[in-house]
């Protein structure tokens, strides 16, 4: 060993092993190493303390331990001391966390040290080595630096981070939105130049508050959908009709019962698919009209006044939605009298409709003229509502269902579907990326029901299609959900239990099975305690900002197996932008400061400065003058 190394070892020596109890090691600190800093080659080196790391040499092995506590013990054997301080010995309580193998650091226990083994401080190279979460041959991104040392960057392997499920948690104002933007900004800056990345990688970000929808956030090369529940909005989300009209989705939206209402929805979907299989609009319209004509005859000949009146009213609701404004004041009841016996009399004549004279007199009714002029809606969603009413008419006439049981489902679905044409573009082209490999879906201006529905439908649609595509080639999909507690919450008073269960089961399937198909989930939330514990526990890597609420801290402590006691206790006091990096990617939990993005590419999540909006410009000038005077007075005082 060279003289330089001997000198370094003597200066960096901390003490020796005093006791071994499994992973927990007690180190007796040398008397001359109780200062806060050590001088080495003209530089101050921070001495060992709680939360820091040290090296234990056992033969040719270099073990790494983390300090978890320290204590003082009094020596009662020898009473002859120069001072009272000489009685006390400082001890460190440490735990083995890893080891060095050449120039590589590995997590885990290779060996347990022996009593008497020497302990040392880590030098800068060793310290940086355990904080680099990427192999030398891996592409890495720089997220920031160790909070205790700005000279030690935190570099993370792209392979390990983005091929995993990631959780970003933190209270409002802690910097979690900035961290989410930083992650993907660095990824696209590093990989956006490669053709294969553009061809095989897809990212979709659900933006609940419109924070990531600016042109330059994450990357300028992205597709943005600014959705709104208002009619006439420009952006509409392309989606296939099969993704909208699914038995599971319709059952959940309408809260349909299993034994009566779900079979009705199934019959409606079957009827819709059978009629709309015709290629042209005219063929679909003619088939639909012929079905209505058939059941109008059955209704008029029922001889049950209550059922007749109800069913004719349903016919009226279908027709008025497919007629021009010229027919706005018309009704199927115009020109007829409906008697308590169920007989229908044509006003102005002596004709009572029956099976014998029906065919020759039906064209006298306003009902026939309305049906002749009726145009089935072009929009597939509005068309499906018409089929819901038609199926209800068919079931009531054929005594398959009671209208009192089925009508509430139809009304609920009609109300829900009414907003969908403003949001969805139902077509064969369902590509939401439009030539880019990242799509931002801004949900800020949507009703709460659509905010929960759209991420569920789009995620499930992309997941199903992705599973099929990946069978022949490698493709990757990252689903990013900001403010994830909005759709992954285990508690909600706005929805039924069946809707909540379906929503959670969908995302739980993605997080459990998605990795084998190349589908990964990144979630960000200020309330991790509201999110399904199954989802939180299935995440692979965590970036945890300041959390103050006890329930949130307890949730993280239970779900994240990689956090130690010191990290848990530091959560409520983390500064803005600082977070604890933990998980499979991190060989040990570290507290890091995320580097700040340029203002032009930051998400719109900055804390509002009220004083800038409340104070007049003239007053600002006065305050600036006062500040100048204070600075001048301070300079005078210092000179004096």
QUICOR-V926080 format. One record per residue. N is the residue number from 1. RES is the residue in one letter. PHI is phi in radians with two decimals (none if undefined). OMEGA is omega in whole degrees, 0 to 359 (* if undefined). NEAR is the number of other ideal C-beta (glycine too) atoms within 8 Angstrom. Layout:
BEGIN
n->[N;N]
res->[RES;RES]
phi->[PHI;PHI]
omega->[OMEGA;OMEGA]
near->[NEAR;NEAR]
END
This chain:
BEGIN
n->[1;2;3;4;5;6;7;8;9;10;11;12;13;14;15;16;17;18;19;20;21;22;23;24;25;26;27;28;29;30;31;32;33;34;35;36;37;38;39;40;41;42;43;44;45;46;47;48;49;50;51;52;53;54;55;56;57;58;59;60;61;62;63;64;65;66;67;68;69;70;71;72;73;74;75;76;77;78;79;80;81;82;83;84;85;86;87;88;89;90;91;92;93;94;95;96;97;98;99;100;101;102;103;104;105;106;107;108;109;110;111;112;113;114;115;116;117;118;119;120;121;122;123;124;125;126;127;128;129;130;131;132;133;134;135;136;137;138;139;140;141;142;143;144;145;146;147;148;149;150;151;152;153;154;155;156;157;158;159;160;161;162;163;164;165;166;167;168;169;170;171;172;173;174;175;176;177;178;179;180;181;182;183;184;185;186;187;188;189;190;191;192;193;194;195;196;197;198;199;200;201;202;203;204;205;206;207;208;209;210;211;212;213;214;215;216;217;218;219;220;221;222;223;224;225;226;227;228;229;230;231;232;233;234;235;236;237;238;239;240;241;242;243;244;245;246;247;248;249;250;251;252;253;254;255;256;257;258;259;260;261;262;263;264;265;266;267;268;269;270;271;272;273;274;275;276;277;278;279;280;281;282;283;284;285;286;287;288;289;290;291;292;293;294;295;296;297;298;299;300;301;302;303;304;305;306;307;308;309;310;311;312;313;314;315;316;317;318;319;320;321;322;323;324;325;326;327;328;329;330;331;332;333;334;335;336;337;338;339;340;341;342;343;344;345;346;347;348;349;350;351;352;353;354;355;356;357;358;359;360;361;362;363;364;365;366;367;368;369;370;371;372;373;374;375;376;377;378;379;380;381;382;383;384;385;386;387;388;389;390;391;392;393;394;395;396;397;398;399;400;401;402;403;404;405;406;407;408;409;410;411;412;413;414;415;416;417;418;419;420;421;422;423;424;425;426;427;428;429;430;431;432;433;434;435;436;437;438;439;440;441;442;443;444;445;446;447;448;449;450;451;452;453;454;455;456;457;458;459;460;461;462;463;464;465;466;467;468;469;470;471;472;473;474;475;476;477;478;479;480;481;482;483;484;485;486;487;488;489;490;491;492;493;494;495;496;497;498;499;500;501;502;503;504;505;506;507;508;509;510;511;512;513;514;515;516;517;518;519;520;521;522;523;524;525;526;527;528;529;530;531;532;533;534;535;536;537;538;539;540;541;542;543;544;545;546;547;548;549;550;551;552;553;554;555;556;557;558;559;560;561;562;563;564;565;566;567;568;569;570;571;572;573;574;575;576;577;578;579;580;581;582;583;584;585;586;587;588;589;590;591;592;593;594;595;596;597;598;599;600;601;602;603;604;605;606;607;608;609;610;611;612;613;614;615;616;617;618;619;620;621;622;623;624;625;626;627;628;629;630;631;632;633;634;635;636;637;638;639;640]
res->[X;X;X;X;X;X;X;X;X;X;X;X;X;X;X;X;X;X;X;X;X;X;X;X;X;X;X;X;X;X;X;X;X;X;X;X;X;X;X;X;X;X;X;X;X;X;X;X;X;X;X;X;X;X;X;X;X;X;X;X;X;X;X;X;X;X;X;X;X;X;X;X;X;X;X;X;X;X;X;X;X;X;X;X;X;X;X;X;X;X;X;X;X;X;X;X;X;X;X;X;X;X;X;X;X;X;X;X;X;X;X;X;X;X;X;X;X;X;X;X;X;X;X;X;X;X;X;X;X;X;X;X;X;X;X;X;X;X;X;X;X;X;X;X;X;X;X;X;X;X;X;X;X;X;X;X;X;X;X;X;X;X;X;X;X;X;X;X;X;X;X;X;X;X;X;X;X;X;X;X;X;X;X;X;X;X;X;X;X;X;X;X;X;X;X;X;X;X;X;X;X;X;X;X;X;X;X;X;X;X;X;X;X;X;X;X;X;X;X;X;X;X;X;X;X;X;X;X;X;X;X;X;X;X;X;X;X;X;X;X;X;X;X;X;X;X;X;X;X;X;X;X;X;X;X;X;X;X;X;X;X;X;X;X;X;X;X;X;X;X;X;X;X;X;X;X;X;X;X;X;X;X;X;X;X;X;X;X;X;X;X;X;X;X;X;X;X;X;X;X;X;X;X;X;X;X;X;X;X;X;X;X;X;X;X;X;X;X;X;X;X;X;X;X;X;X;X;X;X;X;X;X;X;X;X;X;X;X;X;X;X;X;X;X;X;X;X;X;X;X;X;X;X;X;X;X;X;X;X;X;X;X;X;X;X;X;X;X;X;X;X;X;X;X;X;X;X;X;X;X;X;X;X;X;X;X;X;X;X;X;X;X;X;X;X;X;X;X;X;X;X;X;X;X;X;X;X;X;X;X;X;X;X;X;X;X;X;X;X;X;X;X;X;X;X;X;X;X;X;X;X;X;X;X;X;X;X;X;X;X;X;X;X;X;X;X;X;X;X;X;X;X;X;X;X;X;X;X;X;X;X;X;X;X;X;X;X;X;X;X;X;X;X;X;X;X;X;X;X;X;X;X;X;X;X;X;X;X;X;X;X;X;X;X;X;X;X;X;X;X;X;X;X;X;X;X;X;X;X;X;X;X;X;X;X;X;X;X;X;X;X;X;X;X;X;X;X;X;X;X;X;X;X;X;X;X;X;X;X;X;X;X;X;X;X;X;X;X;X;X;X;X;X;X;X;X;X;X;X;X;X;X;X;X;X;X;X;X;X;X;X;X;X;X;X;X;X;X;X;X;X;X;X;X;X;X;X;X;X;X;X;X;X;X;X;X;X;X;X;X;X;X;X;X;X;X;X;X;X;X;X;X;X;X;X;X;X;X;X;X;X;X;X;X;X;X;X;X;X;X;X;X;X;X;X;X;X;X;X;X]
phi->[none;-1.24;-1.07;-1.09;-1.19;-1.10;-1.11;-1.09;-1.09;-1.19;-1.33;-1.47;-1.13;-1.83;3.00;-2.45;-1.15;-1.84;-2.68;-2.23;-2.35;1.17;-1.30;-1.45;-2.07;-1.88;-2.01;-1.57;-1.44;-1.07;-1.05;-1.53;-2.09;-1.74;-1.43;-1.30;-2.37;-2.14;-1.58;-2.44;0.91;1.35;-2.12;-1.48;-1.93;-1.14;-1.36;-1.21;-2.74;-1.06;1.68;-1.60;-2.09;-2.53;-2.03;-2.04;-1.64;-2.18;1.13;-1.63;-1.63;-2.04;-1.68;-1.97;-2.29;-1.99;-1.38;-1.93;-3.08;-2.58;-2.71;-1.98;-2.23;-1.72;-1.62;-1.72;-1.34;-1.86;-1.62;-1.61;-2.14;-1.27;-2.55;-1.15;-1.13;-1.17;-1.22;-1.67;-2.07;-1.60;-2.16;-1.91;-1.79;-2.23;-2.27;-1.21;-2.13;-3.10;-2.76;-1.69;-2.22;1.17;-1.73;-2.03;-1.84;-2.20;-1.42;2.07;-1.81;-1.63;-2.57;-1.80;-1.21;-1.87;-1.06;1.75;-1.11;-1.56;-2.01;-2.35;-1.23;-1.43;-1.42;-1.05;-1.15;-1.18;-1.12;-1.16;-1.14;-1.39;-1.90;-1.81;-1.74;-2.76;-1.25;-0.99;-1.61;-1.70;-1.36;-2.22;-2.01;-1.74;-1.65;2.87;-2.52;-1.06;-1.12;-1.54;-2.66;-1.16;-1.47;-1.86;-1.31;-1.86;-1.94;-2.13;-1.13;-1.09;-1.05;-1.36;-1.44;-1.53;-1.70;-2.70;-1.53;-2.10;-2.07;-2.08;-2.18;2.92;-1.15;-1.00;1.51;-1.52;1.87;-1.19;-1.13;-1.12;-1.12;-1.05;-1.12;-1.10;-0.94;-1.44;-1.09;-1.17;-1.08;-1.23;-1.16;-1.46;-1.93;-1.08;-1.38;-1.57;-1.14;-1.10;-1.08;-1.20;-1.46;-1.87;-1.80;-2.26;-2.32;-2.24;-2.06;-1.62;-1.83;-1.31;-2.05;1.20;-1.45;-1.98;-1.64;-1.23;-1.08;-1.79;-1.16;1.23;-2.84;-1.22;-1.56;-2.59;-1.82;-2.05;-2.00;-1.60;-1.50;-2.65;-1.37;-1.32;-1.26;1.46;-1.28;-1.32;-1.47;-2.31;-1.54;-1.24;-2.70;-1.46;-1.13;-1.09;-1.27;-1.49;-1.70;-2.10;-1.02;-1.08;-1.14;-1.12;-1.13;-1.23;-1.10;-1.68;0.95;-1.28;-1.30;-1.26;-1.58;-2.08;-1.41;-1.13;-1.05;-1.09;-1.09;-1.11;-1.15;-1.15;-1.09;-1.13;-1.11;-1.06;-1.14;-1.20;-1.31;-1.42;-1.25;-1.11;-1.34;-1.74;-1.08;-1.09;-1.12;-1.10;-1.12;-1.10;-1.12;-1.13;-1.12;-1.09;-1.13;-1.11;-0.99;-1.07;-1.44;-1.11;-1.07;-1.10;-1.18;-1.14;-1.64;-1.17;1.10;-2.28;-1.07;-1.17;-1.19;-1.06;-1.07;-1.13;-1.24;-1.13;-1.14;-1.12;-1.03;-1.06;-1.14;-1.16;-1.23;-1.14;-1.41;-2.15;-2.07;-1.29;-1.13;-1.09;-1.76;-1.09;-1.69;-1.70;-2.60;-1.15;-1.52;-1.16;1.47;-2.36;-1.97;-1.95;-1.57;-1.08;-1.40;1.63;-1.34;-1.96;-1.88;-1.44;-1.06;1.56;-2.35;-1.85;-1.64;-1.88;-1.18;-2.55;-1.14;-1.37;-1.92;-1.05;-1.09;-1.46;-2.05;-1.10;-1.27;-1.27;-1.41;-1.03;-0.94;-1.17;-1.15;-1.10;-1.14;-1.11;-1.52;-1.11;-2.11;-1.16;-1.00;-1.25;-1.20;-1.03;-1.24;-1.13;-1.12;-1.15;-1.07;-1.07;-1.22;-1.07;-1.17;-1.10;-1.14;-1.12;-1.07;-1.06;-1.19;-1.21;-1.09;-1.52;1.05;-1.47;-2.61;-1.63;-1.05;-1.16;-1.47;-1.66;-0.95;-1.05;-1.15;-1.10;-1.15;-1.12;-1.18;-1.07;-1.15;-1.25;-1.21;-1.01;-1.51;-1.16;-1.05;-1.34;-1.99;-1.84;-1.95;-1.44;-2.74;-1.32;-1.51;-1.88;-1.33;-1.60;-1.72;0.91;1.56;-1.77;-1.92;-2.43;-2.17;-1.83;-1.88;-1.49;-1.76;-1.05;-1.75;-1.73;-1.15;-1.06;-1.14;-1.27;-1.07;-1.48;-1.30;-1.09;-1.02;-1.14;-1.20;-1.18;-1.08;-1.18;-1.12;-1.10;-1.14;-1.10;-1.17;-1.17;-1.10;-1.26;-1.19;-1.27;-1.17;-1.82;-2.70;-1.46;-2.42;-2.33;-2.30;-1.98;-1.74;-1.99;-2.13;-1.47;0.89;-1.14;-1.11;-1.15;-2.15;-1.99;-1.28;-1.53;-2.25;-2.77;-1.57;-1.55;-2.38;-1.38;-1.13;-1.15;-1.16;-1.10;-1.10;-1.13;-1.08;-1.20;-1.09;-1.10;-1.29;-1.16;-1.13;-1.10;-1.34;-1.47;-1.86;-1.11;-1.07;-1.21;-1.82;1.40;-1.94;-2.24;-2.07;-2.09;-2.12;-2.26;-2.73;-1.63;-2.30;-1.07;-1.22;-1.46;-1.45;-0.91;-1.01;-1.07;-1.22;-1.10;-1.26;-1.52;-1.20;-1.67;-2.37;-2.31;-2.15;-1.94;-1.53;-1.05;-2.24;-1.80;-1.11;-1.06;-1.12;-1.16;-1.13;-1.12;-1.07;-1.12;-1.09;-1.35;-1.48;-1.72;-1.35;-1.62;-1.50;-1.69;-1.09;-1.12;-1.12;-1.06;-1.23;-1.52;-0.99;-1.24;-2.08;-1.18;-1.27;-1.08;1.54;-1.57;-2.63;-1.72;-1.62;-2.61;2.29;-1.16;-1.31;-1.65;-1.16;-2.76;-1.12;-2.29;-1.71;-2.23;-1.86;-1.27;-1.13;-1.42;-1.35;-1.00;-0.99;-1.18;-1.98;-1.36;-1.16;-1.40;-2.28;-1.16;-1.15;-1.22;-1.69;-1.11;-1.08;-1.17;-1.68;-1.72;-1.66;-1.19;-1.08;-1.09;-1.15;-1.05;-1.10;-1.12;-1.13;-1.12;-1.12;-1.09;-1.08;-1.14;-1.11;-1.06;-1.13;-1.12;-1.07;-1.15;-1.12;-1.11;-1.07;-1.15;-1.16;-1.16]
omega->[182;177;180;180;178;179;180;180;181;180;184;179;180;183;181;182;182;180;179;179;185;177;184;184;175;182;175;185;176;184;184;182;180;178;182;181;177;179;180;179;177;180;177;177;182;181;184;178;180;181;180;185;176;185;178;178;175;186;178;181;177;181;181;180;177;182;181;178;176;181;176;175;181;178;183;186;185;182;185;180;176;179;181;182;181;178;192;175;179;180;176;174;184;175;179;180;183;181;175;174;187;180;181;174;180;177;177;183;176;179;173;181;180;174;181;177;185;180;184;168;173;173;185;181;179;180;179;183;181;178;173;185;177;176;181;182;181;174;185;173;180;181;183;182;175;186;181;182;181;182;180;180;175;180;188;179;176;181;185;184;188;171;181;173;187;175;177;185;178;178;177;179;182;178;184;179;178;179;178;178;180;180;187;172;179;179;182;176;183;190;186;182;187;182;181;178;181;184;190;184;177;180;174;184;176;188;186;185;179;184;188;187;174;188;189;181;183;178;176;183;181;176;184;173;176;187;178;177;181;179;178;180;186;186;175;186;179;182;178;180;179;179;179;184;175;183;182;182;181;179;181;182;183;183;185;177;189;190;183;188;177;174;176;178;179;178;179;179;179;178;180;181;181;182;185;176;175;190;188;178;182;179;178;181;181;179;180;180;180;177;179;179;181;185;171;178;180;182;184;182;182;186;175;193;182;179;179;181;181;184;176;176;176;176;180;180;177;188;184;178;179;180;178;181;179;181;187;182;180;180;178;180;179;174;179;171;180;185;182;179;183;179;180;183;176;183;180;177;175;187;169;185;173;185;183;184;186;188;184;184;184;181;175;187;172;178;181;179;179;180;180;182;184;175;180;185;175;182;184;181;177;178;180;176;178;178;175;179;179;179;177;178;181;183;180;179;183;179;176;185;175;183;180;179;188;185;179;178;180;181;180;180;179;179;182;182;182;181;187;179;177;187;187;170;184;182;178;178;184;181;180;183;174;176;175;178;171;179;177;180;183;184;191;186;181;172;186;180;180;177;179;185;189;178;179;184;182;180;182;178;179;181;180;181;182;179;179;184;185;179;182;183;180;175;186;182;175;177;185;183;174;183;189;180;179;183;180;183;177;182;177;179;183;187;180;179;181;178;179;181;180;180;182;180;179;182;175;176;180;185;179;188;189;187;181;178;181;178;185;186;171;181;178;184;174;179;180;181;178;184;179;178;178;181;181;183;181;178;182;184;186;167;191;177;184;174;184;183;183;181;179;180;179;179;179;182;181;188;185;185;188;184;175;185;182;180;179;183;181;184;183;186;179;177;180;179;179;179;175;177;183;177;183;182;185;178;175;178;178;174;184;175;180;180;182;177;172;186;184;182;177;174;181;182;183;177;182;175;186;185;179;180;184;185;179;180;180;179;178;179;179;180;178;178;179;178;180;180;179;179;180;178;181;179;179;180;180;179;178;*]
near->[4;5;5;6;8;9;8;10;10;7;8;12;11;13;12;9;15;9;7;10;6;5;7;8;15;13;14;11;13;8;6;4;12;6;6;5;8;11;7;9;3;4;6;6;10;8;10;10;9;8;6;9;11;16;14;16;11;9;4;2;9;8;14;16;14;12;15;10;7;9;7;7;7;7;8;3;3;5;3;3;8;3;5;6;5;8;7;10;9;10;13;14;12;13;10;13;10;13;13;13;6;4;4;8;12;10;7;6;7;7;8;8;11;8;7;6;11;9;14;12;11;11;8;8;6;10;12;10;11;13;11;10;13;12;6;4;3;10;9;11;12;9;14;11;12;12;9;5;8;6;5;11;8;15;10;13;12;14;8;13;13;9;8;14;14;16;15;17;15;13;11;4;6;13;13;15;11;14;16;15;15;13;14;14;13;11;11;12;8;9;11;10;4;7;5;6;11;9;7;9;11;11;11;15;14;14;14;9;9;10;11;15;11;7;4;7;12;12;11;5;7;10;11;9;12;11;16;10;10;7;4;4;11;4;9;11;13;10;13;10;8;6;11;14;9;8;9;7;11;13;13;12;11;12;11;11;8;5;5;9;13;12;8;15;14;9;10;12;11;8;12;12;8;7;12;9;5;8;3;6;7;6;9;13;10;8;10;13;11;8;11;12;9;8;13;12;10;9;14;11;10;11;7;7;10;6;10;15;9;10;14;12;9;11;14;11;9;13;12;11;10;10;13;5;4;5;10;7;3;9;6;12;7;7;8;11;6;10;9;4;6;11;9;12;11;13;7;4;7;3;9;8;13;7;4;4;8;12;5;5;11;13;5;9;12;10;12;10;8;14;12;6;9;11;7;12;10;6;8;9;12;12;14;12;13;14;13;12;12;14;12;15;13;12;12;15;11;6;4;6;10;6;9;5;10;15;9;7;13;11;8;11;13;10;7;11;11;7;10;10;9;11;14;11;7;10;7;4;5;10;6;12;10;7;4;9;9;16;14;13;15;13;13;9;10;12;7;7;8;13;13;12;9;15;13;12;12;14;13;11;12;12;14;8;8;13;10;7;9;11;5;4;6;6;11;11;13;13;14;14;14;14;10;11;12;9;13;15;10;8;5;6;4;5;8;7;5;9;11;11;8;10;14;13;8;11;15;12;9;14;12;7;7;14;10;5;10;12;14;15;15;14;15;14;15;10;9;14;9;10;15;11;10;9;14;14;7;9;16;8;16;15;13;15;15;13;15;7;9;5;7;14;13;9;12;17;9;7;11;12;4;9;12;8;6;9;12;11;6;10;13;8;6;12;8;7;11;13;17;15;17;13;12;8;12;12;9;9;11;11;13;14;11;13;9;6;10;5;5;5;10;13;11;9;8;5;4;5;6;6;6;6;7;5;8;5;5;6;8;9;8;8;9;8;8;8;8;8;8;8;8;8;8;8;8;8;7;6;5;4]
END
